[in-house]
Amino acid sequence: MPSLQTAQEKLVSHREIWLRKPLLRRLYQEYYRRLVDMLPQKAQRVVELGGGSGNLKASIPDVISTDIVFCRWLDTILDAQAMPFLENRIDAFVGVDVLHHIEHPLRFFREAERCLCPKGRILLIDPFVSPLSYVVFKLFHSEPLNMSQDFFGEPSTHGSLPKDPWDANLAMATVLFWRERAAFQSLFPRLRIIHLETFDWVWPLSGGFTSLTLVPDRWGDWLCRIGRWELANSVSAFHTLVAIEKVA
């Protein structure tokens, strides 16, 4: 059974780690910059999914920050698989490190398609499985990685227990948008993938949301600059950015 209290405690812990680690903040500020650059022009209604430790508001002040559990720095509780918005009302959904926690991604994309305005966008940054990240994720990351999971299967409506909010599969974005992109597009012809890239081989040096940091904080700006080298990212990326636009 899921433990919402444990999930909430983990978000509080992540926020405390965020405040203590300058390099981690610098990396995520780079992620947020990428999201801002991909927002639709004049976007007014932007919803953040998996708002977590509540850091995106510094980059998008008017964002509606949500998560499956509530913390005081978030705006509301929201399940991405059953959203409370009317049709054609949202300009963009954004999420960092949240997609791989969604139990039934097809439900989320159907909901996002319903809620988005024409030419509205889904902007996601999520873990990417490269040769290097595969080894690191498998050996050192607490969340599972399963490249063989069928993300296109329809969920059963009987006999299933609620999911723990921290269950995950780090392979989700890699499978949906890189290995099985054609299958995704055939299921969602109105959701067109307009941008897809891999980046960020620097992430493991930050130690992520743990107490560990592998390099001095003063290296942050330099590491973020060299982290944009595409040659390195082709074999060592730890994240992918996908931008999906609803066809008008």
C-alpha positions as CSV (number, residue, x, y, z in Angstrom):
1,M,0.0,0.0,0.0
2,P,1.2,3.5,-0.7
3,S,2.5,5.7,2.1
4,L,1.5,9.3,1.4
5,Q,3.1,10.4,4.7
6,T,6.4,8.8,3.7
7,A,6.2,10.5,0.3
8,Q,5.5,13.9,1.9
9,E,8.5,13.4,4.3
10,K,10.7,12.6,1.3
11,L,9.7,15.9,-0.4
12,V,10.5,17.8,2.7
13,S,13.9,16.0,2.8
14,H,14.5,16.9,-0.9
15,R,13.8,20.5,-0.2
16,E,16.3,20.6,2.6
17,I,19.0,18.9,0.4
18,W,18.2,21.4,-2.4
19,L,19.0,24.3,0.0
20,R,22.3,22.7,1.1
21,K,23.7,21.8,-2.3
22,P,24.7,24.7,-4.7
23,L,25.7,22.3,-7.5
24,L,22.4,20.5,-7.5
25,R,20.6,23.8,-7.6
26,R,22.7,24.9,-10.5
27,L,22.0,21.8,-12.5
28,Y,18.2,22.0,-12.0
29,Q,18.3,25.7,-12.9
30,E,19.7,24.6,-16.2
31,Y,16.8,22.1,-16.6
32,Y,14.3,24.9,-15.8
33,R,15.9,27.1,-18.4
34,R,15.3,24.5,-21.0
35,L,11.7,24.2,-20.0
36,V,11.1,27.9,-20.2
37,D,12.7,28.1,-23.6
38,M,10.2,25.5,-24.9
39,L,7.0,27.0,-23.5
40,P,4.4,28.2,-26.0
41,Q,4.5,31.9,-26.7
42,K,2.3,33.9,-24.3
43,A,1.6,30.8,-22.2
44,Q,-0.5,31.8,-19.2
45,R,-1.9,28.6,-17.7
46,V,1.1,26.4,-17.0
47,V,0.8,23.4,-14.7
48,E,3.8,21.7,-13.1
49,L,3.3,18.0,-12.4
50,G,5.4,16.4,-9.6
51,G,6.3,19.8,-8.2
52,G,8.2,18.0,-5.4
53,S,10.4,20.4,-3.5
54,G,8.8,23.4,-5.2
55,N,11.8,25.0,-7.0
56,L,10.3,25.7,-10.5
57,K,8.5,28.8,-9.3
58,A,11.8,30.8,-9.3
59,S,11.9,30.3,-13.1
60,I,8.1,30.3,-13.8
61,P,6.6,32.4,-11.1
62,D,2.9,31.9,-12.2
63,V,3.2,28.1,-12.6
64,I,0.5,26.1,-10.8
65,S,2.8,23.7,-8.8
66,T,1.2,20.3,-8.0
67,D,2.0,16.9,-6.6
68,I,0.3,13.7,-5.5
69,V,0.9,14.8,-1.9
70,F,0.7,18.3,-0.5
71,C,3.5,20.5,0.9
72,R,3.1,24.1,1.9
73,W,5.2,25.4,-1.0
74,L,2.9,23.6,-3.6
75,D,-0.4,25.0,-4.8
76,T,-2.6,21.9,-4.9
77,I,-2.8,18.1,-4.9
78,L,-3.2,16.6,-8.4
79,D,-3.1,13.1,-9.9
80,A,-1.8,13.4,-13.5
81,Q,-3.9,10.4,-14.5
82,A,-7.2,12.1,-13.6
83,M,-6.9,15.9,-13.8
84,P,-9.7,18.3,-12.7
85,F,-9.3,20.8,-15.6
86,L,-11.9,21.5,-18.3
87,E,-11.1,20.7,-21.9
88,N,-8.8,22.9,-23.9
89,R,-7.9,25.2,-21.0
90,I,-4.2,24.5,-20.2
91,D,-1.3,26.1,-22.2
92,A,1.4,23.7,-20.9
93,F,2.1,20.8,-18.6
94,V,5.7,20.7,-17.4
95,G,7.5,18.1,-15.3
96,V,11.0,17.3,-14.2
97,D,11.8,13.8,-13.0
98,V,8.1,12.9,-12.7
99,L,7.1,10.9,-15.8
100,H,8.8,7.7,-14.6
101,H,6.7,7.8,-11.4
102,I,3.4,7.8,-13.2
103,E,1.8,4.3,-12.9
104,H,-0.2,4.4,-16.2
105,P,1.5,6.9,-18.6
106,L,-1.2,6.4,-21.3
107,R,-3.8,7.7,-18.9
108,F,-1.7,10.8,-18.3
109,F,-1.2,11.5,-22.0
110,R,-4.9,11.1,-22.7
111,E,-5.7,13.5,-19.8
112,A,-3.1,16.0,-21.0
113,E,-4.4,15.8,-24.6
114,R,-7.9,16.6,-23.3
115,C,-6.9,19.5,-21.1
116,L,-4.4,21.2,-23.5
117,C,-5.3,24.1,-25.7
118,P,-4.6,23.7,-29.4
119,K,-0.9,24.1,-29.8
120,G,-0.5,23.6,-26.0
121,R,2.6,21.6,-25.0
122,I,3.8,18.9,-22.6
123,L,7.4,19.5,-21.6
124,L,9.1,16.7,-19.7
125,I,12.6,16.2,-18.5
126,D,13.1,12.6,-17.3
127,P,15.9,10.1,-16.8
128,F,17.5,8.7,-20.0
129,V,19.2,5.3,-20.4
130,S,22.5,5.8,-22.1
131,P,25.4,3.3,-21.9
132,L,26.9,5.2,-18.9
133,S,23.7,6.0,-17.1
134,Y,22.5,2.4,-17.4
135,V,25.5,1.3,-15.3
136,V,25.1,4.1,-12.8
137,F,21.3,3.6,-12.5
138,K,21.6,-0.2,-12.1
139,L,24.4,-0.1,-9.5
140,F,23.8,3.0,-7.5
141,H,20.3,4.4,-8.0
142,S,17.5,3.5,-5.6
143,E,14.8,3.4,-8.3
144,P,14.4,0.4,-10.6
145,L,15.2,0.3,-14.3
146,N,13.4,-2.2,-16.5
147,M,13.7,-1.7,-20.3
148,S,11.4,-4.6,-21.0
149,Q,8.3,-3.2,-19.3
150,D,5.3,-2.7,-21.6
151,F,4.2,0.9,-21.1
152,F,1.6,0.6,-23.8
153,G,-0.5,-2.0,-22.1
154,E,-3.9,-1.0,-20.8
155,P,-4.2,-1.1,-17.0
156,S,-6.5,-3.6,-15.4
157,T,-9.5,-2.1,-13.7
158,H,-9.9,-5.0,-11.2
159,G,-8.0,-6.2,-8.2
160,S,-5.2,-3.6,-8.2
161,L,-4.0,-1.7,-5.1
162,P,-3.2,2.0,-5.1
163,K,0.4,2.6,-6.1
164,D,3.1,3.9,-3.8
165,P,3.9,7.5,-5.0
166,W,7.6,6.7,-5.2
167,D,7.3,3.6,-7.3
168,A,9.1,4.2,-10.6
169,N,10.8,2.8,-13.7
170,L,13.8,4.9,-14.9
171,A,13.4,3.5,-18.4
172,M,10.0,5.0,-19.2
173,A,11.0,8.1,-21.2
174,T,13.7,6.2,-23.1
175,V,11.3,3.5,-24.2
176,L,8.3,5.8,-24.9
177,F,10.1,8.5,-26.9
178,W,13.3,6.9,-28.2
179,R,12.8,3.2,-28.7
180,E,9.1,3.2,-29.3
181,R,8.5,6.7,-30.7
182,A,6.5,5.5,-33.7
183,A,4.2,3.5,-31.4
184,F,3.6,6.5,-29.2
185,Q,2.8,8.7,-32.2
186,S,0.4,6.1,-33.6
187,L,-1.5,6.1,-30.3
188,F,-1.6,9.9,-29.9
189,P,-1.7,11.4,-33.4
190,R,-2.8,14.7,-32.0
191,L,0.2,14.9,-29.7
192,R,3.2,15.6,-31.9
193,I,6.7,15.2,-30.6
194,I,8.4,18.5,-31.8
195,H,11.7,18.3,-29.9
196,L,13.7,15.4,-28.4
197,E,17.2,15.6,-27.0
198,T,19.5,14.0,-24.5
199,F,21.9,15.9,-22.2
200,D,23.4,16.1,-18.7
201,W,26.3,13.7,-18.1
202,V,27.2,15.8,-15.1
203,W,24.2,14.9,-12.9
204,P,25.9,11.9,-11.0
205,L,28.7,14.2,-9.9
206,S,26.1,16.2,-7.9
207,G,25.1,13.2,-5.9
208,G,21.4,14.0,-6.8
209,F,19.1,14.3,-3.8
210,T,21.4,12.6,-1.4
211,S,23.9,14.1,1.1
212,L,26.8,13.1,-1.2
213,T,28.5,15.5,-3.6
214,L,31.5,14.2,-5.7
215,V,32.9,17.5,-6.8
216,P,33.4,21.0,-5.2
217,D,30.4,23.3,-5.5
218,R,32.6,26.0,-7.1
219,W,32.8,23.8,-10.2
220,G,29.1,24.1,-10.9
221,D,29.1,26.8,-13.6
222,W,32.0,25.1,-15.4
223,L,30.4,21.7,-15.2
224,C,27.1,22.9,-16.6
225,R,28.9,24.5,-19.6
226,I,30.8,21.4,-20.5
227,G,27.7,19.3,-19.8
228,R,26.1,20.7,-22.9
229,W,28.7,19.0,-25.2
230,E,26.6,16.9,-27.5
231,L,29.4,14.4,-28.3
232,A,29.6,13.3,-24.7
233,N,25.8,13.3,-24.3
234,S,25.4,10.7,-27.1
235,V,26.8,8.0,-24.9
236,S,26.6,9.4,-21.4
237,A,23.5,11.4,-21.0
238,F,21.4,11.0,-17.8
239,H,18.3,13.0,-18.9
240,T,16.2,13.6,-21.9
241,L,14.0,16.5,-22.8
242,V,10.8,15.9,-24.8
243,A,8.5,18.6,-26.1
244,I,5.1,17.5,-27.3
245,E,2.6,19.8,-28.9
246,K,-1.2,19.3,-29.3
247,V,-2.1,19.6,-33.0
248,A,-4.5,22.4,-33.6
